[in-house]
Amino acid sequence: MNPEQSDIRALERAIIGDVKEETDHVLADARARAEDIRRQADERAQAERDKILQRARLEAETLRGQAAAAAQLDAQTLTLKRREQLLERVFAEARRQLTSAPQWPDYEQIARRLVREAVERLEADELLVHADERTRRVLSDEVLEDLGNELGVHLRAGEPLARGSGVVLETPDGHRRYDNTLETRLTRMQGGLRASVYRILMGETP
């Protein structure tokens, strides 16, 4: 091999060596960048997984809280419903027992008080007294006259009541009327009595 060919071969080897070295460098750099990209992708994926898990935990806690609140609300609603049912039974029984009031020994005094209260409410010079049949027996014309003299008003018997026990007073022209039957009185008092009645039913001091 002549010197010229030897130089060419040496140059080829040098070029190939440089190319290989550059190639190795490029490949190493590419591998490093690929590894960096993979690492960053893993970090992002892990961060996203952490966010998803955190959101899932928060949602689970929210759902548990909502479920607990709903269960508590359902329990309170059921308790209130049962309380209302119990109170309604108590007042219904009380209302039923009022029908026997005219048979009570002191019913005449009760009937007189019912008339007095109605007269005070209406503040009129003349009033008609409507009463159920049994109440009318204790509120005779003589009793009404006695009450009228006591209260300074002219009282006279009106048409009998079709339902209820007690009295309903009204002015002769019918423009003013006051229902003071025992059933209506119970209805008026019911709102204020509910809490006390419930405490008694629960064995508490009213």
C-alpha positions as CSV (number, residue, x, y, z in Angstrom):
1,M,0.0,0.0,0.0
2,N,1.5,3.3,-1.1
3,P,1.7,6.2,1.4
4,E,-1.2,8.0,-0.3
5,Q,-3.6,5.1,0.3
6,S,-2.4,4.7,3.8
7,D,-3.2,8.4,4.5
8,I,-6.7,7.9,3.0
9,R,-7.3,4.9,5.2
10,A,-6.2,6.8,8.3
11,L,-8.4,9.7,7.4
12,E,-11.4,7.3,6.9
13,R,-10.7,5.7,10.3
14,A,-10.5,9.1,11.8
15,I,-13.8,10.3,10.2
16,I,-15.5,7.0,11.2
17,G,-14.2,7.4,14.7
18,D,-15.5,11.0,14.9
19,V,-18.8,9.9,13.5
20,K,-19.1,7.1,15.9
21,E,-18.2,9.3,18.8
22,E,-20.7,11.9,17.7
23,T,-23.3,9.2,17.2
24,D,-22.7,7.8,20.6
25,H,-22.9,11.3,22.1
26,V,-26.2,12.0,20.3
27,L,-27.6,8.6,21.4
28,A,-26.5,9.2,25.0
29,D,-28.1,12.7,24.9
30,A,-31.3,11.3,23.3
31,R,-31.4,8.5,26.0
32,A,-30.9,11.1,28.7
33,R,-33.6,13.4,27.3
34,A,-35.9,10.4,26.9
35,E,-35.3,9.4,30.5
36,D,-35.9,12.9,31.6
37,I,-39.2,13.0,29.6
38,R,-40.2,9.7,31.1
39,R,-39.4,10.8,34.6
40,Q,-41.3,14.0,34.1
41,A,-44.2,12.1,32.7
42,D,-44.1,9.7,35.7
43,E,-44.1,12.7,38.1
44,R,-47.0,14.3,36.3
45,A,-48.9,11.0,36.3
46,Q,-48.2,10.5,40.0
47,A,-49.3,14.1,40.7
48,E,-52.4,13.5,38.7
49,R,-53.0,10.2,40.6
50,D,-52.5,12.0,43.9
51,K,-55.0,14.7,42.8
52,I,-57.5,12.1,41.7
53,L,-57.1,10.2,45.0
54,Q,-57.4,13.5,47.0
55,R,-60.6,14.4,45.1
56,A,-62.0,10.9,45.7
57,R,-61.2,11.1,49.4
58,L,-62.9,14.6,49.6
59,E,-65.9,13.4,47.6
60,A,-66.1,10.3,49.9
61,E,-66.0,12.4,53.0
62,T,-68.6,14.8,51.5
63,L,-70.9,11.8,50.7
64,R,-70.4,10.3,54.1
65,G,-71.2,13.7,55.7
66,Q,-74.3,14.1,53.5
67,A,-75.4,10.5,54.2
68,A,-75.0,11.1,58.0
69,A,-76.8,14.4,57.7
70,A,-79.6,12.8,55.7
71,A,-79.9,10.0,58.2
72,Q,-80.0,12.4,61.1
73,L,-82.6,14.5,59.3
74,D,-84.7,11.4,58.5
75,A,-84.5,10.4,62.2
76,Q,-85.5,13.9,63.3
77,T,-88.4,13.9,60.8
78,L,-89.5,10.5,62.0
79,T,-89.3,11.6,65.6
80,L,-91.3,14.8,64.9
81,K,-93.8,12.8,62.9
82,R,-94.3,10.3,65.8
83,R,-94.5,13.2,68.2
84,E,-97.2,14.9,66.1
85,Q,-99.1,11.7,65.8
86,L,-98.9,11.2,69.6
87,L,-100.0,14.7,70.3
88,E,-102.9,14.5,67.8
89,R,-104.1,11.3,69.5
90,V,-104.0,13.0,72.9
91,F,-105.9,16.1,71.7
92,A,-108.4,13.9,69.8
93,E,-109.1,12.0,73.0
94,A,-109.4,15.2,75.0
95,R,-111.8,16.5,72.4
96,R,-113.8,13.3,72.5
97,Q,-114.0,13.5,76.3
98,L,-115.3,17.1,76.1
99,T,-118.7,15.7,74.9
100,S,-119.3,14.5,78.5
101,A,-118.5,17.9,80.0
102,P,-122.2,18.8,80.6
103,Q,-122.4,15.9,82.9
104,W,-119.7,17.2,85.2
105,P,-121.0,18.3,88.7
106,D,-119.7,21.8,88.3
107,Y,-120.7,22.3,84.7
108,E,-123.2,25.1,85.5
109,Q,-120.3,27.2,86.8
110,I,-118.3,26.3,83.7
111,A,-121.1,27.3,81.4
112,R,-121.5,30.6,83.3
113,R,-117.8,31.3,82.8
114,L,-118.1,30.5,79.1
115,V,-120.8,33.1,78.8
116,R,-118.9,35.7,80.8
117,E,-115.8,35.4,78.6
118,A,-117.8,35.7,75.4
119,V,-119.7,38.8,76.7
120,E,-116.3,40.4,77.6
121,R,-115.1,39.7,74.1
122,L,-118.1,41.1,72.3
123,E,-118.8,44.1,74.5
124,A,-122.4,44.5,73.3
125,D,-125.6,45.6,75.0
126,E,-127.6,42.7,73.8
127,L,-126.5,39.2,72.8
128,L,-128.0,35.9,71.7
129,V,-126.7,32.8,73.5
130,H,-126.6,29.7,71.3
131,A,-125.9,26.5,73.3
132,D,-126.1,22.8,72.8
133,E,-129.1,21.1,74.3
134,R,-127.4,19.9,77.5
135,T,-125.8,23.3,78.1
136,R,-129.1,25.0,77.5
137,R,-130.5,23.0,80.4
138,V,-128.1,24.6,82.9
139,L,-128.3,28.0,81.2
140,S,-132.0,28.5,81.8
141,D,-133.7,31.8,81.1
142,E,-133.4,32.6,84.8
143,V,-129.6,31.9,84.8
144,L,-129.2,34.0,81.6
145,E,-131.2,36.9,83.3
146,D,-129.0,36.6,86.4
147,L,-125.8,36.7,84.2
148,G,-127.2,39.6,82.2
149,N,-127.8,41.6,85.4
150,E,-124.3,40.8,86.6
151,L,-122.6,41.8,83.4
152,G,-124.9,44.7,82.4
153,V,-126.1,43.1,79.2
154,H,-129.3,41.7,77.9
155,L,-128.9,38.0,77.3
156,R,-131.5,35.7,75.6
157,A,-131.4,32.2,74.3
158,G,-130.8,31.8,70.6
159,E,-131.0,28.8,68.2
160,P,-129.5,25.6,69.7
161,L,-126.0,24.6,68.4
162,A,-125.9,21.7,65.9
163,R,-122.5,20.6,67.2
164,G,-120.1,21.3,70.0
165,S,-120.5,21.7,73.8
166,G,-120.7,25.1,75.3
167,V,-121.9,28.4,73.9
168,V,-121.6,30.7,70.9
169,L,-122.7,34.3,71.5
170,E,-123.6,36.8,68.8
171,T,-125.2,40.2,68.4
172,P,-128.8,40.1,67.2
173,D,-127.8,41.4,63.7
174,G,-125.3,38.5,63.4
175,H,-122.4,40.9,62.6
176,R,-120.3,39.9,65.7
177,R,-119.9,36.4,66.9
178,Y,-117.7,34.6,69.5
179,D,-117.4,30.8,69.6
180,N,-116.7,29.7,73.1
181,T,-117.5,26.1,72.8
182,L,-115.2,23.7,74.7
183,E,-114.0,22.2,71.4
184,T,-113.1,25.7,70.0
185,R,-111.4,26.7,73.2
186,L,-109.3,23.5,73.1
187,T,-108.3,24.3,69.5
188,R,-107.3,27.9,70.5
189,M,-105.3,26.5,73.4
190,Q,-103.7,23.6,71.6
191,G,-100.7,25.5,70.2
192,G,-99.6,26.7,73.6
193,L,-100.2,23.4,75.2
194,R,-98.3,21.1,72.8
195,A,-94.9,21.5,74.3
196,S,-96.1,21.0,77.9
197,V,-98.3,18.0,76.9
198,Y,-95.3,16.4,75.1
199,R,-93.1,16.8,78.1
200,I,-95.7,15.2,80.3
201,L,-96.0,12.3,77.9
202,M,-92.2,11.9,78.0
203,G,-92.2,11.8,81.8
204,E,-90.7,15.3,82.2
205,T,-91.8,18.2,84.3
206,P,-94.0,20.5,82.2
